[in-house]
Amino acid sequence: MKKSVQSVTILCFITLLGTGYLNAQGLPNKTFGAIYQENIKWAPFPAFPPEARLSILVGNPKNPEPYVVRVKLPAGVKLMPHRHPEDRIYTVISGIFYIGIGTTFDADKLKAYPPGSVIVLPGNTPHFHWAKSGEYVTQVTANGPLGISYINPADDPRNKKNKVKSRD
């Protein structure tokens, strides 16, 4: 299993380099660049709870191209069961990343992954997250476009925002 995860991670990195999509936070394609942690720009993401943050590091997740994003979830925040159409590789940057597989949130199904862990999640796998023991940051590497659909549409923060707007 370890060799398989390492192979997938290396293949994804080589793909990013070989395609010339390394355009981290506005750097032109095929230009050497680096992003220091203190320069990462965090922003809300409509498909996440309002406390969560996302940073686009490489590529454009809206396009059919390789991308790298980071996700920061503060302590106690949950991402309810959802799917992504794209295959994903998660790398835990900080904190403990709790992820469970299934269409219903079940704390007993959560597995804890410490910093440095790499998790391979095939596309369309229903899963959920919880910042159970404190804030965590994960890095997601995938080929876009990025997609997210909640198993229960009522759990989708985009639907909750629309309901609030429609009441005004």
NORHU-V918953 format. One record per residue. N is the residue number from 0. RES is the residue in one letter. BURIAL is I if it has 16 or more other ideal C-beta (glycine too) atoms within 10 Angstrom, else O. Layout:
[[N:RES:BURIAL] [N:RES:BURIAL]]
//
This chain:
[[0:M:O] [1:K:O] [2:K:O] [3:S:O] [4:V:O] [5:Q:O] [6:S:O] [7:V:O] [8:T:O] [9:I:O] [10:L:O] [11:C:I] [12:F:O] [13:I:O] [14:T:O] [15:L:I] [16:L:O] [17:G:O] [18:T:O] [19:G:O] [20:Y:I] [21:L:I] [22:N:I] [23:A:I] [24:Q:O] [25:G:O] [26:L:O] [27:P:O] [28:N:O] [29:K:O] [30:T:O] [31:F:O] [32:G:O] [33:A:O] [34:I:I] [35:Y:O] [36:Q:O] [37:E:O] [38:N:O] [39:I:I] [40:K:O] [41:W:O] [42:A:O] [43:P:O] [44:F:I] [45:P:O] [46:A:I] [47:F:I] [48:P:I] [49:P:O] [50:E:O] [51:A:I] [52:R:I] [53:L:I] [54:S:I] [55:I:I] [56:L:I] [57:V:I] [58:G:I] [59:N:O] [60:P:I] [61:K:O] [62:N:O] [63:P:O] [64:E:I] [65:P:I] [66:Y:I] [67:V:I] [68:V:I] [69:R:I] [70:V:I] [71:K:I] [72:L:I] [73:P:O] [74:A:O] [75:G:O] [76:V:I] [77:K:I] [78:L:I] [79:M:I] [80:P:I] [81:H:I] [82:R:I] [83:H:I] [84:P:O] [85:E:I] [86:D:I] [87:R:I] [88:I:I] [89:Y:I] [90:T:I] [91:V:I] [92:I:I] [93:S:I] [94:G:I] [95:I:I] [96:F:I] [97:Y:I] [98:I:I] [99:G:I] [100:I:O] [101:G:O] [102:T:O] [103:T:O] [104:F:I] [105:D:O] [106:A:O] [107:D:O] [108:K:O] [109:L:I] [110:K:O] [111:A:O] [112:Y:I] [113:P:O] [114:P:O] [115:G:O] [116:S:O] [117:V:I] [118:I:I] [119:V:O] [120:L:I] [121:P:O] [122:G:O] [123:N:O] [124:T:O] [125:P:I] [126:H:I] [127:F:I] [128:H:I] [129:W:I] [130:A:I] [131:K:I] [132:S:O] [133:G:O] [134:E:O] [135:Y:I] [136:V:I] [137:T:I] [138:Q:I] [139:V:I] [140:T:I] [141:A:I] [142:N:I] [143:G:I] [144:P:O] [145:L:I] [146:G:I] [147:I:I] [148:S:O] [149:Y:I] [150:I:I] [151:N:O] [152:P:O] [153:A:O] [154:D:I] [155:D:I] [156:P:I] [157:R:O] [158:N:O] [159:K:O] [160:K:O] [161:N:O] [162:K:O] [163:V:O] [164:K:O] [165:S:O] [166:R:O] [167:D:O]]
//
